[in-house]
Amino acid sequence: MANGGVIAPVGLNMVALAAQKHAAPFVVLAGSHKVLLNELRSPSELLDFGEFSDCLDFGSGTSFPLLHVVNATFDYVPPKLVSLFITDTGGHNPSYVY
């Protein structure tokens, strides 16, 4: 991202937070020109909807779910959690990435 943040596979934001908590560096390896858009995957990968049928409101006639499930493909890792970027042009601090 222009601010030095990273769009990374889901779960890496938690890894970066754990690295910060334990004072370990979080290094990002990526090409310098990579574009990713956040995609949503099927919620059925996370939940069996048979177990959550009581979370659907069929009594109101609208059938709007009371439970909304978002299964994102990517996380945003803010630049304050990134120690170093290693790209095809070398190693860079997050402040260098623009």
QUINOR-V528536 format. One line per field, one symbol per residue. ss: DSSP state (h for helix, s for strand, l for the rest). phi: phi as a letter, one per 20 degrees, with the letter a starting at -180 (. if undefined). burial: + if it has 24 or more other ideal C-beta (glycine too) atoms within 12 Angstrom, else -. A space follows every 50 residues. Layout:
ss: ???
phi: ???
burial: ???
//
This chain:
ss: lllllssssllhhhhhhhhhhlllllsssllllllllllsslhhhlllll llhhhsllllllllslllllsslsssslhhhllssssllssslhhhll
phi: .fenfcecggoffffffffffeldfddddaffccdcdfddeffffdceff fdffeeeefenelffedddddfecdddfffeeebddcfdpebfgfffb
burial: ---+++++---++-++---------+++-+-------------------- ---------------------+-+-++-+-+++++--------+--+-
//
